């Protein structure tokens, strides 16, 4: 068949099975979707700036909830961006996004994304 590429794949039993162009395209699409999901999860982790290692002793941190991470070796606490913003808002209730940005060093874009993801509730002033 001219112009048509035929590929051979092995089944679990070792019997060769021909796969057509549609199967190859479907497999490529699955690979692309898996890569996209992996990239999105890496970007999501980066957006929240999740700590991995203890700044004091270097041990792997354990997630303790609400953006807080604790070192199992020395007990030191670290916070991701959500935890930092949450702590700031607990100390400064009713702060604006600009005040949170200035007080925490976390960009307004990240704060806005956290609000959009329903991590915080927003009170609208009338």
C-alpha positions as CSV (number, residue, x, y, z in Angstrom):
1,X,0.0,0.0,0.0
2,X,1.7,3.1,-1.2
3,X,1.7,6.2,1.1
4,X,0.3,4.2,4.1
5,X,2.6,3.4,6.9
6,X,1.9,0.1,8.7
7,X,3.4,-0.5,12.2
8,X,3.7,-3.8,14.0
9,X,3.0,-4.0,17.7
10,X,3.3,-7.0,20.0
11,X,0.4,-8.1,22.1
12,X,0.9,-9.7,25.6
13,X,0.9,-13.1,23.9
14,X,3.6,-12.1,21.5
15,X,1.3,-12.3,18.4
16,X,2.1,-9.5,16.0
17,X,-0.9,-7.2,15.4
18,X,-0.9,-4.4,12.8
19,X,-1.8,-1.0,14.0
20,X,-3.1,1.7,11.6
21,X,-2.6,5.4,11.4
22,X,-5.6,6.0,13.6
23,X,-4.1,4.0,16.4
24,X,-0.8,5.8,16.2
25,X,-2.6,9.1,16.2
26,X,-4.6,8.1,19.3
27,X,-1.5,7.0,21.1
28,X,0.2,10.3,20.2
29,X,-2.8,12.2,21.5
30,X,-2.7,10.2,24.8
31,X,1.0,11.0,25.2
32,X,0.4,14.7,24.6
33,X,-2.5,14.8,27.1
34,X,-0.3,13.0,29.7
35,X,2.5,15.5,29.1
36,X,0.0,18.4,29.4
37,X,-1.3,17.0,32.8
38,X,2.2,16.6,34.1
39,X,3.2,20.2,33.0
40,X,0.0,21.6,34.6
41,X,0.7,19.8,37.9
42,X,4.3,21.1,37.9
43,X,3.1,24.6,37.1
44,X,0.5,24.4,39.9
45,X,3.1,23.3,42.4
46,X,5.3,26.2,41.3
47,X,2.5,28.7,41.6
48,X,2.1,27.8,45.2
49,X,5.8,27.7,45.8
50,X,5.7,24.5,47.9
51,X,8.8,23.9,50.0
52,X,10.4,20.4,49.7
53,X,13.3,20.5,52.2
54,X,13.8,22.0,55.6
55,X,15.9,25.2,55.7
56,X,17.4,24.2,59.0
57,X,18.4,20.6,58.6
58,X,17.7,19.7,55.0
59,X,15.2,16.9,55.8
60,X,12.2,16.2,53.5
61,X,9.2,18.2,54.8
62,X,5.8,16.7,55.5
63,X,2.6,18.4,54.6
64,X,0.6,19.4,57.7
65,X,-2.4,21.0,56.0
66,X,-3.5,24.6,55.2
67,X,-0.2,25.5,53.4
68,X,2.0,24.4,56.3
69,X,4.9,21.9,56.1
70,X,6.7,20.5,59.1
71,X,10.1,18.9,59.4
72,X,9.9,15.5,60.9
73,X,13.5,15.7,62.2
74,X,13.8,19.2,63.8
75,X,10.1,20.3,63.9
76,X,10.8,23.5,61.9
77,X,7.7,24.9,60.1
78,X,7.7,26.1,56.5
79,X,4.8,27.6,54.5
80,X,3.9,27.6,50.8
81,X,2.4,30.8,49.3
82,X,-1.1,29.8,50.3
83,X,0.1,29.4,53.9
84,X,1.9,32.7,53.9
85,X,-1.2,34.5,52.6
86,X,-3.5,32.7,55.0
87,X,-1.2,33.6,58.0
88,X,-1.1,37.2,56.9
89,X,-4.9,37.4,56.6
90,X,-5.3,35.9,60.0
91,X,-3.2,38.7,61.4
92,X,-4.7,41.4,59.2
93,X,-8.3,40.5,58.6
94,X,-9.9,42.6,55.8
95,X,-6.6,43.4,54.1
96,X,-6.8,44.2,50.4
97,X,-4.9,42.3,47.7
98,X,-2.4,45.2,47.5
99,X,-1.8,45.1,51.3
100,X,-1.3,41.3,51.1
101,X,1.1,41.6,48.3
102,X,3.2,44.3,50.1
103,X,3.0,42.4,53.4
104,X,4.0,38.9,52.0
105,X,5.9,39.6,48.8
106,X,3.5,37.3,46.9
107,X,2.3,38.8,43.6
108,X,-1.2,40.0,43.2
109,X,-1.5,37.6,40.2
110,X,-1.0,34.6,42.6
111,X,-3.3,36.1,45.2
112,X,-6.0,36.6,42.5
113,X,-5.5,33.0,41.3
114,X,-5.9,31.7,44.9
115,X,-9.2,33.7,45.2
116,X,-10.4,32.3,41.8
117,X,-9.6,28.8,43.1
118,X,-11.8,29.5,46.1
119,X,-8.9,29.2,48.6
120,X,-10.1,32.5,50.2
121,X,-13.4,34.3,50.4
122,X,-13.6,37.9,49.3
123,X,-15.7,40.5,51.0
124,X,-16.9,43.2,48.7
125,X,-17.1,46.7,50.2
126,X,-20.2,48.7,49.4
